[in-house]
């Protein structure tokens, strides 16, 4: 329940604030959630609960996709705001 609320607060913050500085933090939190989901996946496998294991795997994948999306969005906005390098500096 806490993970759901935190995810919704983070999504609202990213939309409301529109700061690319939030995105790496969002990615880190989503990776943390994915690690916890993977831990739950292994627990459910050891308890022989394939349905819950499948659910944990699906949620872990969604958290990994959310982390990747946040990092890609950050990379896009980060490159967009950098000044263009001249030809002489590139060499």
TINU-565469 format. One record per residue: residue number from 1; residue in three letters; x, y, z of N, C-alpha, C in turn. Coordinates in Angstrom, 1 decimal, padded with zeros to 4 digits, m for minus. Example, Ala and Ser with C-alpha at 12.3 -4.5 7.8 and 13.67 -1.06 7.14 Angstrom:
2
(zadren 1; ALA; (013.2; m005.7; 007.8); (012.3; m004.5; 007.8); (013.2; m003.3; 007.8)) (zadren 2; SER; (012.8; m002.2; 007.1); (013.7; m001.1; 007.1); (012.9; 000.0; 007.9)) 
This chain:
91
(zadren 1; UNK; (000.8; m001.2; 000.0); (000.0; 000.0; 000.0); (000.9; 001.3; 000.0)) (zadren 2; UNK; (001.9; 001.2; 000.8); (002.8; 002.4; 000.8); (003.5; 002.6; m000.5)) (zadren 3; UNK; (003.9; 001.5; m001.2); (004.5; 001.6; m002.5); (003.6; 002.3; m003.5)) (zadren 4; UNK; (002.3; 001.9; m003.4); (001.3; 002.5; m004.4); (001.2; 004.0; m004.1)) (zadren 5; UNK; (001.0; 004.3; m002.9); (000.9; 005.8; m002.5); (002.1; 006.6; m002.9)) (zadren 6; UNK; (003.3; 006.0; m002.6); (004.5; 006.7; m003.0); (004.7; 006.9; m004.5)) (zadren 7; UNK; (004.3; 005.8; m005.2); (004.4; 005.9; m006.7); (003.4; 007.0; m007.2)) (zadren 8; UNK; (002.2; 007.1; m006.7); (001.3; 008.1; m007.1); (001.8; 009.5; m006.8)) (zadren 9; UNK; (002.4; 009.6; m005.6); (002.9; 011.0; m005.2); (004.1; 011.3; m006.1)) (zadren 10; UNK; (004.9; 010.4; m006.4); (006.1; 010.7; m007.3); (005.6; 011.0; m008.7)) (zadren 11; UNK; (004.6; 010.3; m009.2); (004.0; 010.6; m010.5); (003.4; 012.0; m010.6)) (zadren 12; UNK; (002.7; 012.4; m009.5); (002.1; 013.7; m009.4); (003.2; 014.8; m009.3)) (zadren 13; UNK; (004.2; 014.5; m008.6); (005.3; 015.5; m008.4); (006.1; 015.7; m009.8)) (zadren 14; UNK; (006.3; 014.6; m010.5); (007.0; 014.8; m011.8); (006.1; 015.6; m012.8)) (zadren 15; UNK; (004.8; 015.4; m012.7); (003.9; 016.1; m013.6); (003.8; 017.6; m013.2)) (zadren 16; UNK; (003.6; 017.8; m011.9); (003.4; 019.1; m011.3); (004.6; 020.0; m011.4)) (zadren 17; UNK; (005.8; 019.5; m011.0); (007.0; 020.2; m010.8); (007.7; 020.4; m012.2)) (zadren 18; UNK; (007.6; 019.3; m013.0); (008.3; 019.3; m014.3); (009.8; 019.6; m014.2)) (zadren 19; UNK; (010.4; 019.1; m013.2); (011.8; 019.2; m013.1); (012.5; 017.9; m013.4)) (zadren 20; UNK; (013.5; 017.9; m014.3); (014.2; 016.7; m014.7); (015.0; 016.2; m013.5)) (zadren 21; UNK; (015.3; 017.0; m012.5); (016.1; 016.5; m011.4); (015.3; 015.5; m010.6)) (zadren 22; UNK; (014.0; 015.4; m010.7); (013.3; 014.4; m010.0); (013.4; 013.0; m010.6)) (zadren 23; UNK; (013.7; 012.9; m011.9); (013.6; 011.7; m012.6); (014.6; 010.6; m012.1)) (zadren 24; UNK; (015.9; 011.0; m011.9); (016.8; 010.0; m011.4); (016.4; 009.4; m010.0)) (zadren 25; UNK; (015.8; 010.3; m009.2); (015.3; 009.8; m007.9); (014.1; 008.8; m008.1)) (zadren 26; UNK; (013.2; 009.1; m009.0); (012.1; 008.3; m009.3); (012.7; 006.9; m009.8)) (zadren 27; UNK; (013.7; 007.0; m010.7); (014.2; 005.7; m011.2); (014.9; 004.9; m010.1)) (zadren 28; UNK; (015.5; 005.5; m009.1); (016.2; 004.8; m008.0); (015.1; 004.2; m007.1)) (zadren 29; UNK; (014.0; 004.9; m006.9); (012.9; 004.3; m006.0); (012.3; 003.2; m006.8)) (zadren 30; UNK; (012.0; 003.3; m008.1); (011.4; 002.2; m008.8); (012.3; 001.0; m008.9)) (zadren 31; UNK; (013.7; 001.2; m009.0); (014.6; 000.0; m008.9); (014.6; m000.6; m007.5)) (zadren 32; UNK; (014.4; 000.2; m006.5); (014.3; m000.4; m005.1); (013.0; m001.2; m005.0)) (zadren 33; UNK; (011.9; m000.7; m005.6); (010.7; m001.5; m005.6); (010.8; m002.8; m006.4)) (zadren 34; UNK; (011.5; m002.7; m007.5); (011.7; m003.9; m008.3); (012.6; m005.0; m007.5)) (zadren 35; UNK; (013.6; m004.5; m006.8); (014.4; m005.4; m006.0); (013.5; m006.1; m004.9)) (zadren 36; UNK; (012.6; m005.3; m004.3); (011.7; m005.9; m003.3); (010.8; m006.9; m004.0)) (zadren 37; UNK; (010.3; m006.6; m005.2); (009.4; m007.5; m005.9); (010.1; m008.8; m006.3)) (zadren 38; UNK; (011.4; m008.7; m006.7); (012.1; m009.9; m007.0); (012.3; m010.8; m005.7)) (zadren 39; UNK; (012.6; m010.1; m004.6); (012.7; m010.8; m003.4); (011.4; m011.6; m003.1)) (zadren 40; UNK; (010.3; m010.9; m003.3); (009.0; m011.5; m003.1); (008.7; m012.6; m004.0)) (zadren 41; UNK; (009.2; m012.5; m005.3); (009.1; m013.5; m006.3); (009.8; m014.8; m005.8)) (zadren 42; UNK; (011.0; m014.7; m005.3); (011.7; m015.8; m004.9); (011.1; m016.5; m003.7)) (zadren 43; UNK; (010.5; m015.6; m002.8); (009.8; m016.2; m001.6); (008.6; m017.0; m002.1)) (zadren 44; UNK; (007.8; m016.5; m003.0); (006.6; m017.2; m003.5); (007.0; m018.4; m004.2)) (zadren 45; UNK; (008.1; m018.4; m004.9); (008.5; m019.7; m005.6); (008.9; m020.7; m004.5)) (zadren 46; UNK; (009.6; m020.3; m003.5); (009.9; m021.3; m002.4); (008.7; m021.8; m001.7)) (zadren 47; UNK; (007.7; m021.0; m001.6); (006.4; m021.4; m000.9); (005.5; m022.1; m001.9)) (zadren 48; UNK; (005.9; m022.4; m003.1); (005.2; m023.1; m004.1); (003.8; m022.4; m004.4)) (zadren 49; UNK; (003.9; m021.1; m004.6); (002.7; m020.4; m005.0); (002.9; m019.7; m006.3)) (zadren 50; UNK; (002.7; m020.5; m007.4); (003.0; m019.9; m008.7); (002.1; m018.7; m009.1)) (zadren 51; UNK; (000.9; m018.6; m008.7); (000.1; m017.5; m009.0); (000.7; m016.2; m008.5)) (zadren 52; UNK; (001.0; m016.2; m007.2); (001.6; m015.0; m006.6); (003.0; m014.8; m007.1)) (zadren 53; UNK; (003.7; m015.8; m007.4); (005.0; m015.6; m008.0); (004.9; m014.9; m009.4)) (zadren 54; UNK; (003.9; m015.3; m010.2); (003.7; m014.6; m011.5); (003.3; m013.2; m011.3)) (zadren 55; UNK; (002.5; m012.9; m010.3); (002.1; m011.5; m010.0); (003.3; m010.7; m009.6)) (zadren 56; UNK; (004.1; m011.3; m008.7); (005.3; m010.6; m008.3); (006.3; m010.3; m009.4)) (zadren 57; UNK; (006.4; m011.3; m010.3); (007.2; m011.1; m011.5); (006.7; m010.0; m012.4)) (zadren 58; UNK; (005.4; m009.9; m012.6); (004.8; m008.9; m013.4); (005.0; m007.5; m012.8)) (zadren 59; UNK; (004.8; m007.4; m011.5); (005.0; m006.1; m010.8); (006.4; m005.7; m010.9)) (zadren 60; UNK; (007.4; m006.6; m010.7); (008.8; m006.3; m010.8); (009.1; m005.8; m012.2)) (zadren 61; UNK; (008.6; m006.4; m013.3); (008.8; m005.9; m014.6); (008.2; m004.5; m014.8)) (zadren 62; UNK; (007.1; m004.3; m014.3); (006.5; m002.9; m014.4); (007.4; m001.9; m013.7)) (zadren 63; UNK; (007.9; m002.2; m012.5); (008.8; m001.3; m011.8); (010.1; m001.1; m012.6)) (zadren 64; UNK; (010.6; m002.1; m013.2); (011.8; m001.9; m014.1); (011.5; m001.1; m015.3)) (zadren 65; UNK; (010.3; m001.2; m015.9); (010.0; m000.4; m017.0); (009.8; 001.1; m016.6)) (zadren 66; UNK; (009.2; 001.3; m015.4); (009.0; 002.6; m014.9); (010.4; 003.3; m014.6)) (zadren 67; UNK; (011.4; 002.5; m014.1); (012.7; 003.1; m013.9); (013.4; 003.4; m015.2)) (zadren 68; UNK; (013.2; 002.5; m016.2); (013.8; 002.8; m017.5); (013.2; 004.0; m018.2)) (zadren 69; UNK; (011.9; 004.2; m018.0); (011.2; 005.3; m018.6); (011.7; 006.6; m017.9)) (zadren 70; UNK; (011.8; 006.6; m016.6); (012.3; 007.8; m015.9); (013.7; 008.2; m016.4)) (zadren 71; UNK; (014.6; 007.2; m016.5); (015.9; 007.5; m017.0); (016.0; 008.0; m018.4)) (zadren 72; UNK; (015.2; 007.4; m019.3); (015.1; 007.9; m020.6); (014.6; 009.3; m020.7)) (zadren 73; UNK; (013.6; 009.6; m019.9); (013.0; 010.9; m019.9); (014.0; 011.9; m019.4)) (zadren 74; UNK; (014.8; 011.5; m018.3); (015.8; 012.4; m017.8); (016.9; 012.6; m018.8)) (zadren 75; UNK; (017.3; 011.5; m019.5); (018.4; 011.7; m020.6); (017.9; 012.6; m021.7)) (zadren 76; UNK; (016.7; 012.5; m022.1); (016.1; 013.3; m023.1); (016.1; 014.8; m022.7)) (zadren 77; UNK; (015.7; 015.1; m021.5); (015.6; 016.5; m021.1); (017.0; 017.0; m020.7)) (zadren 78; UNK; (017.9; 016.1; m020.3); (019.3; 016.5; m019.9); (020.0; 016.9; m021.2)) (zadren 79; UNK; (019.9; 016.1; m022.3); (020.6; 016.5; m023.5); (020.0; 017.7; m024.2)) (zadren 80; UNK; (018.7; 017.9; m024.0); (018.0; 019.0; m024.6); (018.5; 020.4; m024.0)) (zadren 81; UNK; (018.8; 020.3; m022.7); (019.2; 021.6; m022.0); (020.7; 021.9; m022.0)) (zadren 82; UNK; (021.5; 021.0; m022.5); (022.9; 021.2; m022.6); (023.2; 022.1; m023.8)) (zadren 83; UNK; (024.2; 023.0; m023.6); (024.6; 023.8; m024.8); (025.3; 023.0; m025.9)) (zadren 84; UNK; (025.1; 023.4; m027.1); (025.7; 022.7; m028.2); (027.2; 022.9; m028.2)) (zadren 85; UNK; (028.0; 021.9; m028.4); (029.4; 022.0; m028.5); (029.8; 022.4; m029.9)) (zadren 86; UNK; (030.9; 023.2; m029.9); (031.3; 023.7; m031.2); (032.2; 022.6; m031.8)) (zadren 87; UNK; (032.5; 022.7; m033.1); (033.3; 021.7; m033.8); (034.7; 021.7; m033.2)) (zadren 88; UNK; (035.3; 022.8; m032.8); (036.6; 022.9; m032.3); (036.7; 022.2; m031.0)) (zadren 89; UNK; (035.7; 022.2; m030.1); (035.7; 021.6; m028.8); (035.5; 020.1; m029.0)) (zadren 90; UNK; (034.8; 019.7; m030.0); (034.5; 018.3; m030.2); (035.7; 017.5; m030.6)) (zadren 91; UNK; (036.7; 018.1; m031.1); (037.9; 017.4; m031.6); (038.8; 017.3; m030.5)) 
